[in-house]
Amino acid sequence: MKVENFLAVYEQALKCYKQGDCDTAWQMITEFEQEQGTQVLLGGLLKAYILRTQKKYVSEISLLEDLVRDFMDSEDKKRLADAYSLLGAAYRMLGQSESAVAAFVRSAQLEPSTGRQLTEISNALFAANAIEDLPAAKMQELYAQYRRDLQEMAVPAYPKPAWHHSKIRVGYLSADLRDHAVGQFVRPFFFHYNPADFEVFVYQLNKDSDFVTEDLRSAPAHWRNLAGAEFAEIARVIREDEIDILVELGGHTAGNALPVFAYRPAAVQLSGIGYFNSTGIHECDGFLSDIYCAPEENSPYFTEKLLRLSNTHFCYQPYKTFPQVSPPPCLQNGYITFGSFNNFAKVNDGMLHLWREILLRVANSRLILKHQLLGTEEGRTYTLNRLKKLQLPIERIELRPYAKDYLQEYADMDIALDTAPYPGGLTTCEALYMGVPVVVLSGNRHGARFGKSFLSNLGLAELAAETADQYVNIAVAMAGDQELLLALRQNLRRMMQASPLMDAQGYMRDVEHLYRKILAEIN
């Protein structure tokens, strides 16, 4: 087989794929493989991307498992690393988090680019958060790997700054300043800060802008669009702005710029909001949290100090238009409907066992599961087989695909069931705002206690369980109290609006008090 022959076919197939003609692209690669009697790693990768685009994650995993086995001795380490990265993402989509972590780590080991190595370890850390009973030592191993890879970049750190401003300069760094979960929680930073004492700088990393981006850009802040910039350039701009406190809003999520911290462009460097666990790097001075998410300021899952606000470290400012709240459906149909609209990557076997127990204890109850995985035949088949294996009553479970008007579907749910140890964030807020009470299971680290923080700030801490048995008992008890369900349906939205969760000015007073305290401690 001549390489140039395959590359000509590949380029044509890639063009079809980019134009949205996946079937033709697939056919071209397959016909070439059949004619030559062999598979090509690059062609296999394109087929994996096609399956991902079609949301055929089960088929994608099967193809990639064969690919990494057949090409395990390939000298093309870069493309083999890409195959493991795709495999990790597909595993994670199906909730196979342990396998996802292993695949991402293997990708990092093969990857020749230090920048990509960092991305793959970030992917591994993100996936690890959904693993049941994950020991802190495992997270610390991954943090150590991230730091080693970061050291290989030989980043030259700036000296300790000596500037002094009449106002405190705060910079916010994010790739999610758009219609994204993060976008629903950052508006107070830009619009409700105290201009007499603070000056705000925003560093946008997302290439695509939308209506959320445009609204945020209208804030009285210095806006820097650094989308596509190298880490060194981002650090240079931040340094020239003489930032006192830099707040990184991505953590180990897609498009993050955590390596910028290694340059030490700001006097103080913090992380929070967009990620639920430690950065794992020593150049991060603190992580934004609250007294409900962090019982102590130190955690074995973190390398930085947890900065605990007295109420909530989130302020929910939604951009969505919400439909009217409807009565709980149990008043009409005579049975309780539980539901979870969380990303299915968060639904581990432990949660499914608890949901099975709840369904068995609440006679004639139903469960609605909703996610993009459930929008394809193979995704539904995979999920049904998984539910059957765990002996859930599948005749009482409804699988729904993602839909743009999903907020309307909260009208079909009486009680929402949160996931653990990777809980809902925006999903929980949306359920509560639609009048649907959420039962949560608090974990042993900051990110696993989001639900407890939300509910405590609403005055509903009794819906936050500390043990699996309590989680089941709370859900069962609520199912038997239709008066309570009706009262919550009628009042939850108002309760949220009156709570610290949506008090932008009160939230910023707390945040700015924290900023002043941090700066006072280092001066």
BELSULHU-V645602 format. One record per backbone hydrogen bond with DSSP energy under -1.0 kcal/mol. CO is the residue of the C=O (numbers start at 0). NH is the residue of the N-H. If there is no record, write none. Layout:
BEGIN
co:nh
CO:NH
CO:NH
END
This chain:
BEGIN
co:nh
1:5
2:6
3:7
4:8
5:9
6:10
7:11
8:12
9:13
10:14
11:15
12:16
13:17
14:18
15:20
16:19
19:21
20:24
21:25
22:26
23:27
24:28
25:29
26:30
27:31
28:32
29:33
30:34
31:35
32:36
32:37
39:43
40:44
41:45
42:46
43:47
44:48
45:49
46:50
47:51
48:52
49:53
50:55
51:54
54:56
55:59
56:60
57:61
58:62
59:63
60:64
61:65
62:66
63:67
64:68
65:69
66:70
68:71
70:73
74:76
75:79
76:80
77:81
78:82
79:83
80:84
81:85
82:86
83:87
84:88
85:89
86:90
87:91
88:92
89:93
90:95
91:94
94:96
95:99
96:100
97:101
98:102
99:103
100:104
101:105
102:106
103:107
104:108
105:109
106:110
112:116
113:117
114:118
115:119
116:120
117:121
118:122
119:123
120:124
121:125
122:126
123:127
126:129
127:130
134:138
135:139
136:140
137:141
138:142
139:143
140:144
141:145
142:146
143:147
144:148
145:149
146:150
147:151
149:152
150:153
167:198
168:243
168:244
169:200
170:246
171:202
172:248
173:204
175:177
177:179
180:183
181:184
183:316
185:188
186:189
186:190
187:191
193:196
193:197
196:167
198:169
199:221
200:171
201:223
202:173
203:225
209:213
210:214
211:215
212:216
215:218
218:220
221:201
223:203
225:228
229:233
230:234
231:235
232:236
233:237
234:238
235:239
236:240
237:242
238:241
242:266
243:267
244:170
245:269
246:172
247:271
252:255
256:259
257:260
258:261
259:262
260:263
262:157
267:245
268:284
269:247
270:287
271:273
275:446
280:283
285:270
286:306
288:308
289:293
296:305
298:301
304:286
306:288
308:290
327:330
328:331
328:332
329:333
335:365
336:413
336:414
337:367
338:416
339:369
342:345
343:346
345:347
347:351
348:352
349:353
350:354
351:355
352:356
353:357
354:358
355:359
356:360
357:361
361:364
365:337
366:397
367:339
368:399
370:373
371:374
375:379
376:380
377:381
378:382
379:383
380:384
381:385
382:386
383:387
384:388
385:389
386:391
387:390
391:393
392:395
393:396
395:366
397:368
399:370
402:405
404:407
405:408
406:409
407:410
408:411
409:412
414:338
415:438
424:428
425:429
426:430
427:431
428:432
429:433
430:435
431:434
436:415
438:417
439:464
445:448
447:442
448:452
449:453
450:454
451:455
452:456
454:459
459:462
460:463
462:439
464:441
466:470
467:471
468:472
469:473
470:474
471:475
472:476
473:477
474:478
477:480
480:484
481:485
482:486
483:487
484:488
485:489
486:490
487:491
490:494
491:495
492:496
493:497
495:498
498:501
500:315
501:503
502:506
503:507
504:508
505:509
506:510
507:511
508:512
509:513
510:514
511:515
512:516
513:517
514:518
515:519
516:520
517:521
518:522
END
